[in-house]
């Protein structure tokens, strides 16, 4: 099983090649985890990064009858209230993205900083579309956009210029008809952005965020060969 943390996965009954090796081709760049189950025994690899055109050779897994804390995608059910899976890498910009559970926006920022990342910055329609395909849960996600410093001047937390927006109709609500909203969330049901404040009913329902980092390679654990 190849698990990319982007809801897609591959489960195959593989045969070895003539030299006794298993060979698997992947369709997109991401951080992958390999899980093997055979005659009651299991093995699980560490996460490893594959970019476009790269190979990952000599992965060796040792089967064991000891329990492994890993559930195939069909057994996962609801999203756990912890870090969700692995990084997905956008081939267009090389940036990595991951969804995480958070208690608040401040908690989301703290968790992102601990991973040397930031709340997601969305710079164009192509990046928005790619994120919609990567994260398919119909939930609200904090994104790194706010006008908390100066009302009406929306800016990204990481300092990128605001070159693209995807607001829902009548958003941002600068008149404050549903409380003054200083922070943006992405609604993956409508695939639009909303501005929310502490008095908005949506505020307390947002329990997830997408975090982003520009350079994943140095942070990815290396799999022992």
C-alpha positions as CSV (number, residue, x, y, z in Angstrom):
1,X,0.0,0.0,0.0
2,X,1.3,3.5,-0.9
3,X,-0.2,6.2,1.3
4,X,0.2,9.8,0.2
5,X,-2.1,11.5,2.8
6,X,-4.2,12.9,-0.1
7,X,-7.1,10.5,0.1
8,X,-5.7,8.6,-2.9
9,X,-3.9,5.3,-2.3
10,X,-2.9,2.2,-4.1
11,X,-3.4,-1.4,-3.0
12,X,-1.9,-3.9,-5.3
13,X,-1.2,-7.6,-5.3
14,X,2.3,-7.5,-6.7
15,X,4.6,-10.1,-8.2
16,X,8.4,-9.8,-8.1
17,X,10.4,-9.2,-11.3
18,X,12.8,-11.8,-12.6
19,X,15.4,-10.7,-10.0
20,X,13.1,-11.0,-7.1
21,X,12.3,-7.3,-6.6
22,X,8.9,-5.6,-6.3
23,X,8.5,-2.5,-8.6
24,X,5.8,0.1,-8.2
25,X,5.2,3.2,-10.3
26,X,3.6,6.3,-8.7
27,X,1.6,9.0,-10.5
28,X,2.4,12.2,-8.7
29,X,5.1,13.7,-6.5
30,X,4.4,13.4,-2.7
31,X,5.8,12.0,0.5
32,X,5.0,8.3,0.5
33,X,4.7,5.6,3.1
34,X,4.8,1.9,2.1
35,X,2.8,-0.7,4.1
36,X,3.1,-4.4,3.5
37,X,1.0,-7.2,4.9
38,X,1.8,-10.9,4.1
39,X,0.6,-14.0,5.8
40,X,-0.2,-12.4,9.1
41,X,3.0,-10.3,9.2
42,X,3.4,-6.6,8.5
43,X,6.0,-4.0,7.7
44,X,5.8,-0.2,7.5
45,X,8.4,2.2,6.0
46,X,9.3,5.7,7.2
47,X,8.0,8.5,5.0
48,X,10.1,9.4,2.0
49,X,9.9,12.2,-0.5
50,X,9.6,11.5,-4.3
51,X,9.7,14.4,-6.7
52,X,8.8,14.3,-10.4
53,X,11.1,11.9,-12.3
54,X,12.9,10.6,-9.2
55,X,13.4,7.0,-8.2
56,X,13.6,5.5,-4.7
57,X,15.6,2.3,-4.9
58,X,16.7,-0.3,-2.3
59,X,13.8,0.1,0.1
60,X,14.0,-2.9,2.5
61,X,11.2,-3.8,4.8
62,X,11.4,-6.5,7.5
63,X,8.2,-8.4,8.1
64,X,7.2,-8.8,11.7
65,X,4.3,-10.4,13.6
66,X,4.4,-7.5,16.1
67,X,1.5,-4.9,16.0
68,X,2.0,-1.9,13.8
69,X,0.1,1.4,14.4
70,X,-1.2,1.8,10.9
71,X,-4.7,1.5,9.5
72,X,-5.4,1.1,5.7
73,X,-7.4,4.0,4.3
74,X,-10.6,2.0,4.2
75,X,-10.4,1.6,8.0
76,X,-9.7,5.1,9.0
77,X,-13.2,6.6,9.3
78,X,-13.2,10.1,10.7
79,X,-10.1,12.4,10.7
80,X,-8.2,11.9,14.0
81,X,-7.7,14.8,16.3
82,X,-3.9,14.8,15.7
83,X,-1.6,15.5,12.9
84,X,-3.1,14.2,9.6
85,X,-0.9,12.0,7.6
86,X,2.0,13.2,5.5
87,X,3.0,16.1,3.3
88,X,1.7,16.4,-0.3
89,X,4.0,18.2,-2.7
90,X,2.7,20.5,-5.4
91,X,4.7,19.8,-8.6
92,X,4.0,23.3,-9.9
93,X,5.9,25.1,-7.1
94,X,7.6,22.4,-5.1
95,X,5.9,23.4,-1.9
96,X,4.6,20.9,0.6
97,X,1.2,21.0,2.3
98,X,-0.4,19.1,5.2
99,X,-3.7,19.3,7.0
100,X,-3.6,19.3,10.8
101,X,-6.2,19.4,13.7
102,X,-6.1,22.6,15.8
103,X,-8.0,24.0,18.7
104,X,-7.8,27.6,17.5
105,X,-6.1,29.7,14.9
106,X,-3.4,30.5,17.4
107,X,-2.9,26.8,18.0
108,X,-2.7,26.3,14.2
109,X,0.1,28.9,13.9
110,X,2.0,27.4,16.8
111,X,1.8,23.9,15.3
112,X,2.9,25.2,11.9
113,X,5.9,27.0,13.5
114,X,6.9,23.8,15.2
115,X,7.1,22.2,11.8
116,X,9.0,25.1,10.3
117,X,5.9,25.9,8.2
118,X,3.1,28.5,8.1
119,X,-0.6,28.6,7.5
120,X,-1.2,28.1,3.8
121,X,-0.8,30.9,1.4
122,X,-2.7,30.7,-1.9
123,X,-1.2,32.7,-4.7
124,X,-3.2,31.8,-7.8
125,X,-6.2,29.9,-9.1
126,X,-4.1,26.9,-10.0
127,X,-2.8,26.5,-6.4
128,X,-6.4,26.8,-5.1
129,X,-7.5,24.1,-7.5
130,X,-4.7,21.8,-6.5
131,X,-5.5,22.2,-2.8
132,X,-9.1,21.3,-3.5
133,X,-8.0,18.1,-5.1
134,X,-5.6,17.3,-2.3
135,X,-7.9,17.9,0.6
136,X,-11.4,16.7,-0.2
137,X,-13.1,16.8,3.3
138,X,-16.1,19.2,3.3
139,X,-14.8,21.2,6.3
140,X,-13.6,24.7,7.2
141,X,-9.9,25.3,7.2
142,X,-7.9,28.2,8.6
143,X,-5.7,29.8,5.9
144,X,-2.9,32.3,6.5
145,X,-4.9,35.5,5.4
146,X,-6.1,38.2,7.7
147,X,-6.7,42.0,8.0
148,X,-6.2,42.0,11.8
149,X,-3.4,44.7,11.5
150,X,-5.5,47.1,9.5
151,X,-9.1,46.7,8.7
152,X,-9.7,46.1,5.0
153,X,-6.1,45.5,4.2
154,X,-5.9,41.7,3.8
155,X,-2.4,40.2,3.9
156,X,-0.8,36.8,4.1
157,X,0.9,35.7,7.4
158,X,4.1,34.8,5.6
159,X,4.5,38.2,3.9
160,X,3.6,37.2,0.4
161,X,1.8,39.9,-1.6
162,X,-2.0,39.3,-2.1
163,X,-2.1,38.5,-5.8
164,X,-5.3,36.3,-5.8
165,X,-8.5,35.9,-3.8
166,X,-11.3,33.4,-3.9
167,X,-14.0,35.1,-1.7
168,X,-17.5,33.8,-1.5
169,X,-20.3,36.2,-2.7
170,X,-20.5,39.3,-0.4
171,X,-17.2,38.5,1.2
172,X,-15.1,39.9,2.8
173,X,-17.9,41.4,4.9
174,X,-16.3,44.7,5.8
175,X,-19.5,46.1,7.2
176,X,-19.5,43.5,9.9
177,X,-23.1,42.2,9.5
178,X,-22.0,38.9,11.2
179,X,-19.4,40.5,13.5
180,X,-16.1,42.0,12.3
181,X,-14.2,39.3,10.5
182,X,-10.4,39.6,10.7
183,X,-9.4,36.1,9.6
184,X,-10.1,34.0,6.5
185,X,-11.2,30.4,6.3
186,X,-11.5,28.2,3.3
187,X,-14.8,26.3,3.0
188,X,-14.1,23.1,1.1
189,X,-17.9,22.5,0.6
190,X,-18.2,25.7,-1.5
191,X,-14.5,25.9,-2.3
192,X,-14.7,29.6,-1.4
193,X,-13.1,31.8,1.3
194,X,-15.0,33.4,4.2
195,X,-14.0,36.1,6.6
196,X,-14.8,35.3,10.3
197,X,-14.5,36.8,13.7
198,X,-15.1,35.6,17.2
199,X,-18.8,36.5,17.0
200,X,-19.4,34.5,13.8
201,X,-21.1,31.1,14.3
202,X,-18.4,29.5,12.1
203,X,-15.6,30.6,14.4
204,X,-15.9,27.8,16.9
205,X,-16.5,25.1,14.2
206,X,-13.1,25.6,12.5
207,X,-10.9,22.7,13.8
208,X,-8.5,22.2,11.0
209,X,-5.9,24.1,9.0
210,X,-3.6,23.5,6.0
211,X,0.1,24.3,6.7
212,X,2.7,24.9,4.0
213,X,6.5,24.8,3.8
214,X,8.7,25.8,0.9
215,X,11.5,23.2,1.3
216,X,10.5,19.8,2.6
217,X,13.6,17.8,1.5
218,X,15.8,18.7,4.5
219,X,13.0,17.9,7.0
220,X,12.0,14.5,5.6
221,X,13.2,11.5,7.6
222,X,15.5,9.2,5.6
223,X,14.5,5.6,5.3
224,X,17.1,3.1,6.3
225,X,18.2,1.0,3.3
